[in-house]
Structure formats: C-alpha cells, structure tokens
Amino acid sequence: MSGISIEISQSGISALAGDGLTVGEKVKVEPIAGDRVSAMIVRKTGKIYGIEFLNLTAAQVEKISHSCQLLPLYRRNTLDI
C-alpha cells in the first residue's frame, strides 16, 4: 500500500494511507533508512496511521536521526487534514 509520510523519528512514523490497516497489525515499511523495516500500527485516526518501528539496528537509528536533522521541524497545526 502506498502512503505519504507526515513525520518521522527514530521510533516511528506517521503516515497518510488508504484504509485496510488495523491497530496491532505488523507491517513492513519502506524506504526507511534505505531499507525495508518491520513496524506495527499503533494508532489510527481516519486515514492517518501512527507506525512504530520494530527491531531497528543501531545503524538504522543513526541514519534516521541524521536524516531528521535535515528536515524542517514538524508543526502539527500547519496541516489541514
């Protein structure tokens, strides 16, 4: 399923995606730190999902952290969705 990322951190990602995912479901998400990673759906509000990464390596966490430093700060009130 395709989606659009809204925010990302070392622990997870929020994404806008179609219906079909359920809270507690384990999924694969890509591209995260140049890889496909295991994750779990932990929250759903409409079509916005909170997705927690599972079992990331130290290198993947470091790559996400570095990438996050290059992104603008997420401000929740700026999105009209």
Secondary structure, 3 states (H helix, E strand, C coil): CCEEEEEECCCEEEEEECCCCCCCCEEEEEEECCEEEEEEEEEEECCEEEEEECCCCHHHHHHHHHHHHHCCCCCHHHCCC
